[in-house]
Each structure stands twice: as C-alpha cells, then as structure tokens.
Amino acid sequence: MSDSNPTSSLYAAREPIFPRRVSGKFRNLKWVLLTLMLGLYYVMPWFRWDRGPSLPDQAVLLDLANRRFYFLWIEIWPHEFYFVAGLLIMAGLGLFLFTSALGRVWCGYACPQTVWTDLFILVERWIEGDRNARLRLHRQKKLDFRKTRLRLTKWIAWLLISVATGGAWVFYFTDAPTLFVDLFTLSAHPVAYTTIAVLTATTFFFGGFAREQICIYACPWPRIQAAMMDEDTITIGYREWRGEPRGKHRKAEGAEQLGDCIDCMACVNVCPMGIDIRDGQQLACITCGLCIDACDDVMAKVGKPRGLIDYMALSDEPSERSGNAPKNIWKHILRPRTILYTTLWALVGFGLVFALFIRSDIDLTVAPVRNPTFVTLSDGSIRNTYDIRLRNKHGEPRPFKLSVVGDPTLRIQLEGTPYDSVEVPADTAHLQRVYVVSPKGSVPSNAEATDIRFWIEDLASGERAYKDSTFNGRAN
C-alpha cells in the first residue's frame, strides 16, 4: 500500500522551549545547588593539600600516569580499587533510595544535564530577555542586526562556559597550574586538547540546543526510575479533584462550579521540559518543582490555598478526595523499601570507612617465577625465584627487611644487594627479585611443595606485613 503523502515525516520537528523566570523555594533551592555544584566542579582542581615533598599537592587528583587517586588525605592505589567500586555501589544505592522516596529528585536538582541546562537558560535570559521576548525573537523570520547580535552573544557565552567545563575536567587528571600554562603555551599533550574539544562540543550542544531531548530520548534513567517508584513515592502531582473544572472567567455565569485552577498556564510556561503537569504523571517530568512555585504564586494572588500542584504521594489521593489530610510525609519515606536501601547504603559506607582505617601503610605481593618452577644448583641445593612487589605508602623512603619462614633451613637472597633489606622510595611500589634456596637434602623426598611465608618489616616504624606462597622442588 503506497503512502498517500510521500513527503510527510514520521518525526515532528522539535519546538524550542523557552521557560519563564519564576521565583520560589524550589527555584531558590535549585540556585543554591547549582552554585554549589558548579563552584566545586570548577574550583576543586585548584585546591592544594600538602602531602610531603615526594607527593603531588593537588587536593583531588586522578593520577593515571602513576595509577593513583588522591582525595585530600586519602590515597587510593590500583590494588585498592574496591574503594572505588564501593563508592559506585553507594552511588547506585543512593539513587535507588532517593528515587523510591522522592521520585526523580536527582534529575530535577543534581543531574549534570539539568545543572548546565539551567545555567545556559540563565545566560539566554540575561541576553535575550524573559520568555515572551525569546519567543518573539525565535518567531522573527528576518535575520536582522539585532537578532544576529543577540544570537552571537549568547552562543559566545555558551561556548566560554563549555570550554571552561572541558578545561576543568582535564585539570582533575594532572597538576592544574602546570597544565593551565601548558595549554596556553601549546605544549600540553594532544589528549588534553582532544578531551577539552569533545567536552566543549557536547556541553555546548546538550545544554544549549538538545536540552530536554537528552532527558526524554537519550537518557535511560527515566525508564529505570519508573520501576523504582510506587504509590507511596513522593512526586509532583496536580490535585485535579480540587482544580477541575478549570476556567479563566471567574465572574461569568456558572463560575461557582469551577475549580481552583484558573488555566493561566503558568505551570506550563515555567517548565523546562515543556509539559503540562495537569495531564498527570509523565516520563518527561523531572520533578524540579518549578511548576509548584509558579502555581503557588498564582494561588496566592487569587486568594486560593497553595498546593494545587505539589509534592504528594498517589496513595493519599482517596483520602484527600474525601477531604481528609494526607499522611505524614515521613510515613511515605520510612517504609520497608527505603529502610532496606538506607541500611545497605550505610553498611557499604561503614565497610569502606573501616577498610580505610585498618589498611596498612606497607604491603607486598608475591609472584613465583614459573619458568622454570625451580632450579637445582651444582651443589644439589634447590632455588626458587620470586618477584615481590613492595609498596611503601609513606611520604618518605623506608628501608624494608625481607625474611622467609616455613622451614628453618631456607635462606633468602635479594637480587642486586648482599643484604636482606632494600630501600623503597616514597609512595612507590618497588619490584624486587628474590631467591629462596634450600640446601641439599633439607626438603623431604616426598614433598612437591612446601608452604612458606614472606615477611617484610619497615625498619623505621617496625610495621610488618606478610604474604603466603609455596616453595617448589623435590630433594635428590
């Protein structure tokens, strides 16, 4: 069957959204969070933290070259990746907890897409004016000098924000002041310029043009959140039993039959997603609360009670329709699911803190050399070879003494030194080849392997650590 209109499109063109400025407690909360999060993001790489002469002094640093993560006084080594995994688990559980209790508060207040889009809209409003002025400019077909000037000014401001965003990101991976100079003298690594270019382009496009399209079509999180919300989840809703039937003409005949909603469209005009919350729960709603501020302001002006649009739980609807007060908010928040998420989140957090405080400042790993498994020397003794990695997490060099226990006849030799100790540089993992020798006849003839234990001792502090291994070989 042929298409009767071959030129028709299956997709509707995007209609840009121009949210109106609004004030209120939720808008103020978003401003506070935006300032705090963006301020920390842009400024954190410049904070200094004195760790000693041998260590970097950047407070937050992802040192990929040396495979370290520094956060204030905490240093995470590659073999301690379980700390990073634990933080990711906590982040996931935290999202589950907040979504189950308060809906899409992450999307509405803390998601990077939301934060940068808010900033871009603010810049757009400063340059082009509030909603009506931006609408007129958008609908103006003629590209005159004024429209060109406003658009270029806006895009340049967006571009500067985007460059700062990409630049701030690369500062987390190396010393920020040094990289800052290298970037402007064109001596930085090409990876730095590439990263900044990619992040600049994505921030400029996502925050300036795509905006709500990222949340609706590109982000998988709204679909996941739908499975974590139930009738007790606190989310934004419209009390249609109070607002309907809506109408503007309050002095006309039959006005006494109208609900509280005066159909002013204020809730729609402030919505950054361009939806009408009065149509019910929608995938596009990020529960940012701006429609609540707009509606409360209108209700106050017309002498009606606030809360026509508000955070609420669907399970309270039957009670409110009957004229009763809703349940206490804590009864919605403190329920088995949220208590379980909170418990799991706290257990992971306590476990990470406990592991952080009990970890040793010295450590070792032992890797037996398997090719060959053992060597029989000319005097009949048996020698095994091991690669031992000694970790010194202190900020200064430390002398480490190595010893082996398991058989009193075993003796240990360190490659490159006649002594049984070696100095490990500050904050370094030092690879040391070690030989363990068993004299002829000291290993039982029926033994294929003997259990042994390697000990290291920090001669400066007396701290010790060990790792178990095996000594291979059969006596002749």
Secondary structure, 3 states (H helix, E strand, C coil): CCCCCCCCCCCCCCCCCCCCCCCCHHHHHHHHHHHHHHHHHHHHHHCECCCCCCCCCECEEEECCCCEEEECCEEECHHHHHHHHHHHHHHHHHHHHHHHHHCCHHHHHHCHHHHHHHHHHHHHHHHHCCHHHHHHHHHCCCCCHHHHHHHHHHHHHHHHHHHHHHHHHHHCCCCHHHHHHHHHCCCCCHHHHHHHHHHHHHHHHHHHHHCHHHHHHHCCHHHHHHCCCCCCCCEEEECHHHHCCCCCCCCCCCHHHCCCCCCCCHHHHCCCCCCCHHHCCCCCCCCCCHHHHHHHHHHHHHCCCCCCEEEECHHHHHHHHCCCCCCCHHHHHCCHHHHHHHHHHHHHHHHHHHHHHHCCCEEEEEEECCCCCCEECCCCCEEEEEEEEEEECCCCCEEEEEEEECCCCCEEEECCCCCCEEEECCCEEEEEEEEEEECCCCCCCCCCEEEEEEEEEECCCCCEEEEEEEEECCCC
